[in-house]
Amino acid sequence: MQIIDQMLKKYELNSIEDKKNAIKEIMQEIVLSGLSRSQFFNEAAFYGGTALRIFHGLNRFSEDLDFSLLVSNPNFSIKPYLSYIKNEVESLGLNVEIEEKEKKQESQIKSVMLKGNIVEQFLVFYPDQEHNDLLHAHEKIRVKFEIDTNPPTDATTELKYRLLPYPYQIRLYDLPSLFAGKIDAVLRRNWKQRVKGRDFYDYIYFLSMDIPVNIKHLKSRLIQSKYILEDFDLNQSSLIDLLNQRFTKVDFEEAKKDVIPFITDVNQVSLWSSDFFISITKNLKTI
C-alpha cells in the first residue's frame, strides 16, 4: 500500500520493536484522520503526549490518544464516530476491531480500544519481510483513545493539518495549554503506585522549547481534581514551590525505568534527580 509505505519512510526500522511502534503510531494517525472526517473536532480537541509527538516533534513514543470535549457534555457518545474510524482503517487494507470499553464505575472518561492481530498487521506493513519466528500468533497491536467529557476550563486550542494518510484537519490544545496538562500529570499522576517517567521527560521538552504554562487552565485542572482549593493563589512562584515539593518525593530511578522503553537514547535521562529538576524549574514561565 503506497500510503503506508510513505508513512513508514520517517521511521528507522532496526528492530522488531521499532516496527511495532511504527505500526502503532501510523494507526494513531489513521484514527485522527477518521475522526477528522467525522467532524469530531468540532466538539473536541486533541491533547497529551501523543499530540506533542505528532504535531510538535517530541522524541519519544507515546501509546494513547487523549481528547477533551470543548464544553462539558455528560451525555456525549463516541459511538457515532467509530464507523468513520473503521472505514478509514479498512480503506488502507487493515483489519481491526474497535470497541468502546465499558466502565465498571461511572466515569467522565470515555475509552475506546482499537486492536488488530500482530501477524496480519505485519503482512500489510512489511509484506516483503519475514517475521514469523519473532511474532506471537495471538499478540495484538493496540491503540487506546480516551475522551474527557467534563473538561477543565480555560484551555486554548488551535487548528493543525496533516497530509497522511489523507489530508486532514484537527483541533488541538496550543502549547501553553498542553504544558498545563503535562504539569498537572507531573504533580498528580502515578501509575499503579509507580511514577510515570514519561511525564517528566515531556516536562523537560516543554522547558527546552521555552514554552510558558497556561496558568488559568492548570488551576482549573488542579481544582477539578481537588489537588488545590479554589482560593489557592496559583502563580509562577507558588507553582514552582508545588513542583519542587513533588520533585523531592520522586524516585527518579523508577522514573527512568518507565521512560527508557519509549526513547532511543538512554543518555537523555542520565542526569535525572531531584536537584536536576529543581534547578531547571527556575526557568519556568507562566502566562
Secondary structure, 3 states (H helix, E strand, C coil): CHHHHHHHCCCCCCCHHHHHHHHHHHHHHHHHHHHHHCCHHHCEEEECHHHHHHHHCCCCCCCCEEEEECCCCCCCCCHHHHHHHHHHHHCCCCCCEEEEECCCCCCCEEEEEEEEEHHHHHHHHCCCCCCHHHCCCCCEEEEEEEEECCCCCCCCEEEEEECCCCCEEEEEECHHHHHHHHHHHHHHCEECCEECHHHHHHHHHHHHCCCCECHHHHHHHHHHCCCCCCCCCCCHHHHHHHHHHHHCCCCHHHHHHHHHHHCCCHHHHCCCCHHHHHHHHHHCCEC
